[in-house]
Amino acid sequence: MGRGSIHQLYPAVNENAERLKGHDAQHTNFSAGQALAETIRTTLGPKSMDKMLISSDGQIVVTNDGASILDRMDINHPTAEMVVRVAETQEDATGDGTTTAVLLTGELLGNAADLIEQGLHPTTISDGYHVATERVHETLRRATIEIDTDNLDQLREIARTVITGKWEDPDAQFLADLAVKAVKAIEHDESIDRRNITHQAIAGSGPRDSNVVDGLVIDMDRSSTSLVSPDTAFPRRIADATIALIDAQLTIEAATFGTVSFDDPEQRPALLEYEDQIYDEYVTTIADAGADVVFCQKSIDDPIRYLLAREGILAVERTRKDELLKLGRTTGAQHVGSVAHLTTTDTGHAEMVERRRVGDRAQRLLRVVLIRDKFQSSSVAGLNTLTTR
C-alpha cells in the first residue's frame, strides 16, 4: 500500500476515540459485562422487581422479563454485546432463563477479574472454566428428574416455573394449565414441533379469558389476510369445510403497458368476453375441486370474488405466507402455484371455519378448526386474549 493510500484512511479514524491496553482494557471489559448483569439482577427470583423503561420516543414499558429489558437497551460496548448474545442464544434454545444466563456470565466475569488480580493468566482461567463446565454437566445429569409426559400435574408444575413472578398465583396456575393443554394438543408420536403452536394476544380482556383453540386463528385486523366475499352471502360458520390454497393471485395476466387500443370498436366486447371466459374457468376449477373456502396469497379480482360467492365459495385474499403454510399443516391442503393446477387431491378439510369478533376492540378473527383424527400431526393450537399489564 502506497503513502497516498494510507493517507486516505486517516479520515476513517475517530481521533477522539480512547485506546485502552493491558489491564485497563481488561477492567473495562469486565466492568461492562458486570454492569449489564447488575441492571437486571433484581428482576430474578420470587421477590423480583419490575423495571420501568422509557424509550427515546417517550413510550413507557414496565416489565421484569430480562429478555425484554435487554432487547430494549441501547448497547454499544463489545463485551456487553457478547453478554446479550449469550441471552439470545439461551432464548432461542429454551425460550426461558435469559436473566439467569446473563447473571451467571456476569459472575464468571467478576471471578475472572479477581483471578487476574491474583496473577493468573487469562488462558489458565479459561482452561479452568472449561473444566468447571464439564463438572457442571455431570452434576446436572445426576440431578436431572425424568419427566413423565403423561403426568399432567408434573407438566403443569414445570410450566409454572416459567411464569412465576409474572402473574398472580391463580392466574399463573390457569395459564400453566393452558400451556400444557396446547402442547398436548400438538403431540404426535411422542414428539413436539413448537412451530405448530401460534399465539395471538388480544388486548382488552383478562388472563382468565385466554383459551386454547384446536385449530388455526387468523387475526383479520392485524394480518394482511382479508375476507373479500360479500358479508351477507355466507353464514358465520361453515362446517366440514373443504379448503383450497393458491400461492398466486386470481387475476387475468395483463401486458406490462396499461393502455389497450382497438382498431375496431367491436373488438372491445370480444376482449370482455375473453375476460369473462377466463374468470369462469378459474371459478369452475375451484368449484370442481370441491372447495368451500379458498385462501389466496395475493389479490383476487372483483369479478372472481362475486363468481365464487355465487358458487357458495368463501374467498380470502392476501393470505400471509406463514399463515398459508400453517393452513396447510392444519387442514392437510397443498398450496398450488396456479389455480389451473388445483385438483381435489390438493384440497384439505377442516371441521369448521368460523368468523367471529373477540375482545373489547372487536378484532375480526377467522378460526379454522382441524379434523383431529385425520390431521393430528399437523394440529395448530393457540388463542390468547390477554390484557396488557
ABEGO torsion letter per residue (X at the ends): XBAAAAAAAAAABBAABBBBBEAAAAAAAAAAAAAAAAAAAAABEAABBBBBBBBAAGBBBBBABAAAAAAABBBABAAAAAAAAAAAAAAAAAGBGAAAAAAAAAAAAAAAAAAAAAGBBAAAAAAAAAAAAAAAAAAAAAABBBBBAABAAAAAAAAAAAABGABBAAAAAAAAAAAAAAAAAABBGGBBBAAABBBBBBBGBBAAABBBBBEBBBBAAABABBBABBAAABBABBBGBBBBBBBBBBBBBBBABABBBBABAAAAAAAAAAAAAAAAAAAAAAAAAGBABBBBABBBBAAAAAAAAAAGBBBBBGBBAAAAAAAAAAAGBBBBABAAABBAAABBBBABBBBBBBEAAGBBBBBBBBBAAAAAAABBBEBBBBBBX
